[in-house]
Amino acid sequence: MMTTIIKTPFGEFKGKNGDGVVQYLGVRYASLKDQLSVPEMVEDYGVDAIDATGYGPRAPSMDGCEFEQNILIQQSIGAPATPPMSGTKCLNLNITVPDTKTGKPLPVLVFIHGGGFLMGGNHWPQYDPARIVKLSAELQMHVIAVNINYRLGVLGNLTSEELREAGYPGNNSLRDQKCALQWISAHIGGFGGDSGNVTVFGESAGAVAVFDQLYSQEPLFKRAISMSGTPIILKPLPKPVTEMAYGNIMKALDLGGASVEERIEKLTKISPEDLVVATPMTEPLIPFLDGDIIPVRTSFKGLTRDAKELEAEVPGRQWCKDLMIGDCQHDGNVLLFMGLAERKPGIASALHASFAKILGASLSEAVLQAYGITSTTGDDAAMQSIIDLATDIAYYAPALSFARSWPGKTYYYQFNEPNPWDGVFKGSSTHMLDAAFLFRNFEEKMGERERGVGLALAKDFIKFANEVKPWDEYDVAKGNVKVFGPSKERTSDVVEDNGWGHGRRDALFRLQEAGKVDLDALSGAWDSFVANM
């Protein structure tokens, strides 16, 4: 293995040379006093050279790398030896730089992985940015890429009033991410990066997190990219829900009757392996509405308010200048793995009953009629129509609403390339497929035209990071939507179609314009149905 040593003002790091890139892996960006504490940024690395040729510890969580490849993406590219889990040493990042000298600070791309705040890691090969960085050098638009780890599950988002009173404020996932972004601002210059030219991009829950970071008064990045995720789909939990989840976790850890001190002792000392085994996958362990890291809930209606009012509520709408946002044509398919598949028998009747109870008969009927769902629709047809509805209310409508409301330069894309691999999702543009194409790590499993779609997407991300217009800005009247795929028809196109986008339904927006549906009410009703409430 060839290595490169870089000297920075805060320490020396030995990186691993690859195909046109150098990677500094497992670099600690924060330390933790214990597993639940707030992160403290690492400022100095001492006099000895840091070996950054291997991945650092991962956050305690289920190891979902192969599940995501084999089941969600439907193609395997293998996985490296899984790094050990650590509740206190998992806050590390990987830095990928071009193996060339440019003589100037380079734009920085920072990736926040998805996984529902329950799984994921910066070692997953499907999100290795080496090919993006190499491509940027070939295009003479060099970038540096950074992948971060952050705490997940119990250690990432468990909270309760008693924990907060004991000095554990919660929302550790978002606090970790913010600390990583602060570290990048302070230290990426040592690796050749431009701390004033940072683009943060995330997929799914990672995209939600990108928007959550905009509540910071402190500027954290210059541009943002959201790939199939907004705070409307993954709403922050209200405190009463976090108390219920906390109680259930305490029971799962045999701490139901324990004192606060005993509970904290167990939570801060339990081994990662025991914690993962004991954590029920059904508990909501996502960020909560704390009035600090997340001060308010995002809503469709809220996005239509006066710009100054929005900017006062979300400071990042001022310091983050540009937004790229996109969705996949069949994003809703991912909900099959969130309990929807098990509810297939009689699902049309169940949805009718649920919506009627929450929305009222008239509103419920208007929505379901628009999607051809009656109480007697057969299970197969009903499931497909319900997934269409899920795609629209959870992914497409929120993405379009953000694109329409963003005050700065806005670029909206739609990913329509079908999944080429055998499996239940073959032929569908499924959730996270755009990310799989973007990083180009599945290219050896693709045909030439499919590789062209990934190449076009990667080039546009690189342009955006370099402050080069990737395509015409989104326009409410004309659209100017960049469409990637399907490759049998095109590689990519910018389409003008009155703002709706190629291959997307406008049913919800037509109902809204006619005054027949409130998107926030429908979103809440959908969330309740998914939660089987």
ROKEBA-477385 format. One line per 10 residues: for each residue x, y, z of C-alpha. Coordinates in Angstrom, 2 decimals, always signed. Example, Ala and Ser with C-alpha at 12.3 -4.5 7.8 and 13.67 -1.06 7.14 Angstrom:
2
+12.30 -4.50 +7.80; +13.67 -1.06 +7.14
This chain:
533
+0.00 +0.00 +0.00; +1.38 +3.38 -1.03; +0.99 +6.14 +1.52; +1.28 +9.92 +1.68; +2.09 +11.99 +4.76; +0.62 +15.46 +5.02; +1.75 +18.02 +7.57; -0.89 +20.41 +8.91; -0.76 +23.09 +11.63; -2.59 +20.69 +13.96
-0.79 +17.40 +13.23; +0.65 +14.97 +10.69; -1.53 +12.40 +8.93; -0.56 +9.35 +6.90; -3.07 +8.69 +4.13; -3.67 +5.90 +1.66; -3.00 +6.42 -2.05; -5.65 +5.17 -4.45; -6.58 +5.58 -8.10; -5.88 +9.27 -8.57
-6.74 +10.17 -4.99; -5.35 +10.14 -1.46; -7.68 +9.19 +1.39; -7.19 +10.10 +5.03; -9.47 +7.71 +6.88; -10.84 +7.60 +10.41; -9.71 +11.11 +11.38; -11.28 +11.98 +14.73; -13.19 +15.24 +14.65; -14.64 +15.10 +18.18
-14.17 +13.46 +21.55; -16.85 +12.35 +24.01; -16.74 +12.27 +27.79; -19.19 +9.36 +27.63; -21.53 +7.74 +25.10; -24.36 +10.25 +25.65; -22.40 +13.47 +26.09; -22.23 +16.38 +23.67; -19.30 +16.26 +21.23; -16.18 +18.34 +21.82
-14.20 +19.22 +18.70; -10.64 +17.88 +18.46; -8.25 +20.79 +18.04; -4.80 +19.18 +18.14; -3.42 +15.74 +17.30; -0.09 +15.81 +19.09; +3.41 +15.35 +17.74; +3.19 +11.78 +16.45; +1.95 +11.13 +12.92; -1.63 +9.87 +12.84
-2.15 +6.66 +10.87; -5.17 +7.51 +8.69; -4.90 +4.57 +6.30; -7.80 +2.57 +7.77; -11.40 +3.27 +8.71; -12.15 +4.40 +12.24; -14.70 +2.82 +14.59; -18.33 +2.98 +13.53; -21.28 +4.17 +15.58; -23.19 +1.45 +17.47
-25.97 +0.34 +15.16; -27.21 -2.56 +13.08; -24.74 -3.32 +10.29; -26.98 -2.55 +7.32; -24.36 -2.20 +4.58; -25.11 -5.46 +2.79; -28.84 -5.12 +3.43; -28.82 -1.79 +1.61; -26.81 -3.19 -1.29; -28.58 -6.51 -1.72
-32.16 -5.60 -0.79; -32.66 -1.88 -1.42; -30.25 -1.29 -4.30; -30.45 -4.93 -5.46; -26.79 -5.21 -6.39; -23.72 -6.15 -4.36; -20.29 -4.59 -4.66; -19.05 -6.22 -1.47; -18.11 -4.64 +1.81; -14.83 -4.13 +3.62
-14.14 -5.74 +6.95; -16.61 -4.03 +9.25; -14.87 -1.62 +11.63; -15.48 -2.23 +15.33; -18.26 -0.28 +17.03; -17.49 +2.30 +19.69; -19.81 +4.58 +21.61; -17.05 +7.07 +22.40; -14.59 +6.87 +19.47; -16.96 +6.72 +16.51
-16.89 +10.43 +15.67; -14.47 +10.32 +12.79; -14.44 +11.35 +9.15; -12.78 +10.35 +5.88; -11.14 +12.93 +3.65; -10.58 +12.18 -0.05; -8.34 +14.58 -1.98; -7.08 +14.59 -5.58; -3.58 +13.14 -5.96; -2.52 +16.29 -7.83
-1.26 +19.74 -6.92; -3.52 +22.65 -7.82; -1.93 +25.51 -5.90; -5.23 +26.82 -4.54; -7.76 +25.79 -1.87; -10.35 +23.41 -3.29; -14.15 +23.33 -2.90; -15.32 +20.78 -0.34; -18.17 +18.27 -0.70; -19.40 +16.84 +2.62
-21.66 +13.78 +2.57; -24.13 +12.98 +5.38; -25.30 +9.38 +5.01; -28.89 +8.24 +5.38; -30.31 +5.22 +7.14; -33.19 +6.66 +9.15; -30.79 +7.73 +11.95; -30.59 +4.00 +12.75; -27.84 +2.69 +10.48; -25.07 +3.82 +8.14
-21.38 +4.58 +8.24; -18.61 +6.40 +6.42; -16.97 +3.08 +5.53; -19.83 +1.84 +3.31; -18.31 +1.28 -0.16; -21.41 +2.41 -2.03; -20.68 +5.94 -0.77; -16.92 +6.02 -1.28; -16.37 +9.38 -3.04; -13.03 +8.46 -4.65
-14.48 +8.31 -8.16; -16.18 +11.68 -7.77; -12.91 +13.26 -6.63; -10.95 +11.62 -9.46; -13.56 +12.81 -11.98; -13.34 +16.35 -10.62; -9.60 +16.37 -11.35; -10.19 +15.09 -14.88; -12.69 +17.91 -15.41; -10.25 +20.47 -13.98
-12.90 +21.33 -11.38; -11.19 +19.77 -8.38; -13.07 +19.00 -5.17; -12.24 +17.45 -1.83; -14.82 +15.03 -0.39; -15.54 +14.29 +3.25; -17.70 +11.47 +4.67; -18.70 +11.73 +8.33; -19.86 +9.38 +11.04; -22.39 +10.46 +13.66
-24.15 +8.69 +16.50; -27.24 +6.65 +15.66; -30.14 +4.96 +17.42; -30.18 +5.18 +21.21; -26.90 +7.07 +21.51; -27.89 +9.39 +18.69; -31.41 +10.39 +19.61; -32.73 +8.87 +22.84; -33.98 +11.64 +25.10; -36.23 +12.31 +28.07
-36.82 +15.04 +30.61; -34.75 +13.20 +33.21; -31.80 +12.86 +30.81; -31.95 +16.52 +29.90; -32.09 +17.54 +33.56; -29.02 +15.37 +34.14; -27.06 +17.32 +31.52; -27.73 +15.27 +28.39; -29.60 +17.59 +26.00; -30.23 +15.00 +23.28
-30.27 +15.29 +19.49; -26.74 +13.91 +19.47; -26.97 +12.90 +15.80; -27.41 +16.51 +14.74; -24.95 +17.83 +17.33; -22.31 +15.43 +16.00; -22.94 +16.52 +12.42; -22.68 +20.19 +13.39; -19.43 +19.52 +15.22; -18.07 +17.75 +12.13
-18.98 +20.76 +9.99; -17.29 +23.07 +12.49; -14.19 +20.85 +12.37; -14.18 +21.04 +8.58; -14.44 +24.83 +8.73; -11.51 +24.98 +11.14; -9.25 +22.25 +9.73; -9.99 +21.34 +6.12; -7.53 +23.99 +4.97; -4.76 +21.75 +6.26
-5.78 +19.16 +3.65; -6.02 +21.70 +0.83; -9.71 +22.52 +1.17; -11.44 +25.90 +1.07; -13.32 +26.29 +4.34; -15.37 +29.10 +2.83; -16.58 +26.96 -0.05; -18.31 +23.96 +1.46; -21.24 +22.10 -0.10; -23.10 +19.66 +2.16
-25.15 +16.91 +0.58; -27.19 +14.14 +2.11; -29.44 +11.31 +1.02; -32.73 +10.34 +2.71; -32.28 +10.94 +6.46; -28.98 +12.59 +5.59; -30.88 +15.04 +3.39; -33.26 +15.74 +6.26; -30.24 +16.46 +8.44; -28.90 +18.96 +5.88
-32.08 +20.99 +6.29; -32.01 +20.59 +10.09; -28.54 +22.15 +10.17; -29.99 +25.32 +8.62; -31.44 +26.25 +12.02; -27.92 +27.13 +13.15; -27.17 +30.82 +13.68; -23.56 +30.02 +12.84; -22.89 +29.60 +9.10; -21.90 +25.98 +8.47
-21.73 +25.68 +4.66; -22.28 +27.69 +1.51; -24.43 +25.33 -0.53; -26.76 +22.42 +0.18; -27.94 +19.37 -1.76; -30.96 +17.33 -0.69; -31.42 +13.88 -2.22; -34.89 +12.48 -1.45; -35.35 +13.87 +2.02; -36.80 +16.88 +3.83
-38.00 +17.55 +7.39; -41.56 +17.09 +6.14; -41.08 +13.35 +5.67; -39.08 +12.85 +8.87; -40.72 +15.29 +11.23; -38.97 +15.94 +14.58; -40.62 +14.09 +17.44; -42.67 +15.99 +20.03; -41.44 +15.54 +23.58; -44.35 +13.30 +24.71
-43.44 +10.78 +22.00; -39.80 +10.79 +23.11; -40.93 +10.01 +26.67; -42.85 +6.96 +25.45; -39.86 +5.77 +23.44; -37.58 +6.36 +26.41; -39.85 +4.27 +28.66; -39.87 +1.42 +26.16; -36.09 +1.49 +25.80; -35.70 +1.44 +29.58
-37.86 -1.68 +29.74; -35.86 -3.30 +26.95; -32.69 -2.66 +28.97; -34.28 -4.00 +32.18; -34.23 -0.52 +33.67; -37.97 +0.00 +34.09; -37.76 +0.37 +37.87; -34.23 +1.76 +38.05; -33.26 +5.18 +39.40; -32.11 +7.97 +37.10
-28.55 +7.43 +38.24; -28.73 +3.71 +37.48; -30.19 +4.39 +34.05; -27.48 +6.86 +33.13; -24.82 +4.50 +34.44; -26.15 +1.74 +32.18; -26.60 +3.96 +29.13; -23.10 +5.39 +29.36; -21.37 +2.07 +30.10; -23.29 -0.54 +28.10
-21.26 -2.19 +25.34; -22.20 -1.35 +21.75; -22.97 -5.00 +21.03; -25.35 -5.35 +23.97; -27.00 -2.03 +23.15; -27.69 -2.97 +19.52; -29.12 -6.36 +20.48; -31.41 -4.83 +23.11; -32.73 -1.92 +21.04; -36.18 -2.56 +19.51
-36.17 -1.50 +15.86; -39.75 -0.26 +16.21; -38.96 +2.63 +18.56; -38.77 +6.14 +17.07; -35.17 +7.23 +17.59; -34.96 +10.30 +15.41; -34.31 +13.98 +16.27; -36.86 +15.73 +18.47; -38.32 +19.20 +18.71; -36.05 +20.61 +21.43
-36.43 +24.35 +20.82; -32.68 +24.57 +20.27; -31.13 +22.39 +17.57; -34.62 +22.07 +16.06; -36.73 +25.04 +17.23; -39.78 +24.51 +14.99; -41.45 +22.00 +12.68; -41.27 +22.52 +8.94; -44.60 +22.46 +7.12; -45.95 +22.96 +3.61
-47.85 +26.02 +4.77; -44.81 +27.37 +6.57; -42.80 +27.29 +3.35; -45.26 +29.69 +1.72; -44.79 +32.43 +4.33; -43.08 +35.77 +3.87; -39.37 +35.36 +3.06; -38.21 +37.55 +5.94; -40.32 +35.59 +8.40; -38.84 +32.34 +7.12
-35.29 +33.66 +7.27; -35.79 +34.77 +10.88; -36.95 +31.26 +11.77; -34.34 +29.44 +9.65; -31.08 +31.47 +9.66; -29.49 +29.15 +7.12; -31.80 +30.48 +4.45; -29.54 +33.55 +4.58; -26.06 +32.03 +5.00; -26.61 +29.00 +2.70
-26.73 +30.62 -0.72; -27.67 +27.87 -3.17; -29.87 +24.77 -3.04; -29.96 +21.69 -5.23; -32.83 +19.35 -4.44; -34.08 +16.18 -6.07; -36.21 +13.08 -5.74; -36.54 +9.66 -7.33; -39.57 +8.73 -9.40; -40.50 +5.81 -7.13
-39.10 +6.93 -3.75; -42.15 +5.57 -1.93; -41.10 +1.96 -2.53; -38.76 +2.21 +0.46; -41.82 +2.31 +2.72; -42.41 -1.34 +1.95; -39.55 -2.00 +4.37; -41.11 +0.22 +7.03; -44.10 -2.03 +7.68; -46.19 -1.33 +4.58
-45.56 -4.74 +2.95; -46.94 -6.60 +5.98; -50.17 -4.64 +5.75; -50.95 -5.53 +2.14; -54.02 -7.73 +2.80; -56.98 -5.36 +2.85; -54.75 -2.27 +2.65; -57.20 -0.20 +0.58; -59.96 -0.61 +3.15; -57.51 +0.14 +5.99
-56.31 +3.34 +4.31; -59.87 +4.49 +3.67; -60.79 +3.96 +7.30; -57.64 +5.66 +8.58; -57.92 +8.70 +6.31; -61.65 +9.11 +6.92; -61.08 +9.12 +10.67; -58.29 +11.69 +10.53; -59.23 +13.84 +7.53; -62.97 +13.42 +7.36
-64.94 +11.61 +4.68; -64.97 +14.41 +2.08; -61.24 +15.17 +2.08; -60.33 +11.51 +2.30; -62.52 +10.65 -0.66; -61.08 +13.47 -2.79; -57.52 +12.27 -2.26; -58.11 +8.57 -2.68; -60.30 +9.08 -5.73; -57.45 +11.01 -7.37
-55.29 +7.91 -6.99; -57.98 +5.43 -7.98; -58.17 +3.81 -4.56; -61.58 +2.60 -3.42; -62.26 +0.58 -0.31; -62.64 -2.51 -2.50; -59.59 -2.05 -4.74; -57.59 -5.27 -4.97; -54.49 -5.58 -2.84; -51.92 -5.50 -5.68
-53.43 -2.50 -7.45; -54.07 -0.72 -4.16; -50.51 -1.18 -2.98; -49.08 +0.32 -6.16; -51.43 +3.31 -5.97; -50.65 +3.80 -2.29; -46.92 +3.80 -3.05; -47.62 +6.46 -5.70; -49.43 +8.53 -3.08; -46.57 +7.99 -0.63
-44.01 +9.12 -3.21; -45.99 +12.29 -3.86; -46.81 +13.37 -0.31; -43.54 +12.30 +1.32; -40.94 +13.07 -1.36; -42.11 +14.85 -4.51; -44.41 +17.49 -2.99; -41.91 +18.45 -0.24; -39.01 +18.67 -2.73; -41.01 +20.86 -5.09
-42.22 +23.03 -2.19; -38.66 +23.64 -1.03; -37.56 +24.41 -4.59; -40.35 +26.95 -4.93; -39.64 +28.65 -1.61; -35.83 +28.82 -1.55; -34.61 +32.45 -1.62; -31.27 +31.84 -3.36; -30.29 +30.00 -6.52; -32.26 +26.78 -6.77
-31.69 +23.73 -8.95; -34.30 +20.97 -8.96; -33.70 +17.52 -10.45; -35.74 +14.38 -10.87; -34.13 +10.96 -11.11; -36.09 +8.71 -13.47; -33.50 +6.06 -14.30; -34.96 +2.60 -13.56; -33.21 +0.06 -11.39; -31.43 -2.27 -13.85
-30.88 -5.19 -11.49; -32.97 -8.26 -10.77; -35.34 -7.99 -7.82; -38.74 -6.62 -6.87; -37.68 -3.05 -7.75; -36.26 -3.79 -11.20; -37.56 -1.16 -13.60; -38.37 +1.38 -10.87; -36.45 +4.53 -9.93; -36.25 +3.59 -6.30
-35.23 +5.48 -3.18; -31.44 +6.03 -2.93; -30.85 +4.86 -6.50; -29.70 +8.38 -7.44; -26.99 +8.16 -4.78; -25.90 +4.73 -6.03; -25.50 +6.20 -9.53; -23.90 +9.43 -8.30; -20.95 +7.81 -6.52; -20.41 +5.54 -9.55
-19.27 +2.58 -7.48; -21.70 +0.22 -9.24; -20.44 +1.10 -12.74; -18.98 -2.34 -13.38; -22.50 -3.73 -12.89; -24.08 -1.32 -15.40; -24.46 -0.91 -19.13; -22.89 +1.97 -21.03; -26.02 +4.14 -21.16; -26.70 +3.62 -17.46
-23.13 +4.62 -16.66; -23.81 +7.77 -18.65; -26.63 +8.73 -16.30; -24.36 +8.42 -13.27; -21.62 +10.37 -15.02; -24.01 +13.19 -15.91; -25.25 +13.37 -12.31; -21.71 +13.40 -10.89; -20.61 +16.12 -13.29; -23.50 +18.34 -12.22
-22.72 +17.85 -8.53; -19.09 +18.79 -9.20; -20.16 +21.89 -11.13; -22.49 +22.94 -8.31; -19.68 +22.58 -5.75; -17.46 +24.73 -7.97; -20.09 +27.49 -8.25; -20.67 +26.66 -11.90; -24.34 +26.62 -12.94; -25.16 +22.92 -13.51
-28.33 +23.75 -15.46; -30.88 +26.58 -15.60; -32.27 +27.63 -12.25; -35.66 +26.30 -11.27; -38.52 +28.51 -12.39; -42.06 +28.20 -11.02; -43.62 +29.08 -14.37; -41.29 +27.21 -16.74; -39.96 +24.47 -14.51; -36.38 +24.07 -15.74
-36.30 +20.67 -14.09; -33.21 +18.55 -14.77; -34.32 +14.99 -15.51; -31.82 +12.13 -15.28; -32.88 +9.05 -17.25; -34.44 +6.87 -18.33; -31.30 +6.05 -20.28; -33.20 +4.27 -23.04; -34.62 +7.70 -23.95; -31.98 +10.15 -22.71
-29.06 +10.55 -20.36; -30.33 +13.83 -18.95; -32.50 +16.73 -20.05; -33.66 +20.08 -18.75; -37.40 +20.17 -19.29; -39.83 +23.06 -19.28; -43.25 +21.85 -18.23; -44.92 +24.42 -16.02; -42.95 +23.42 -12.96; -44.18 +19.85 -12.48
-41.31 +17.89 -13.97; -41.11 +14.95 -16.32; -42.86 +11.80 -15.19; -44.44 +13.22 -12.03; -48.09 +13.42 -11.02; -49.66 +16.78 -10.25; -52.73 +15.32 -8.50; -51.95 +16.69 -5.05; -51.15 +20.16 -6.31; -54.34 +20.28 -8.39
-56.37 +19.26 -5.35; -54.60 +21.90 -3.30; -55.25 +24.61 -5.89; -58.92 +23.63 -5.95; -59.10 +23.93 -2.17; -59.90 +20.25 -1.76; -56.83 +19.20 +0.22; -54.49 +20.62 +2.83; -51.06 +19.09 +2.25; -50.05 +19.39 +5.91
-53.19 +17.60 +7.03; -52.64 +14.90 +4.41; -48.99 +14.54 +5.42; -50.00 +14.06 +9.04; -52.65 +11.52 +8.07; -50.11 +9.61 +6.00; -47.63 +9.59 +8.89; -50.33 +8.21 +11.18; -51.20 +5.46 +8.71; -47.55 +4.46 +8.34
-47.18 +4.37 +12.11; -50.31 +2.16 +12.23; -51.85 +4.50 +14.78
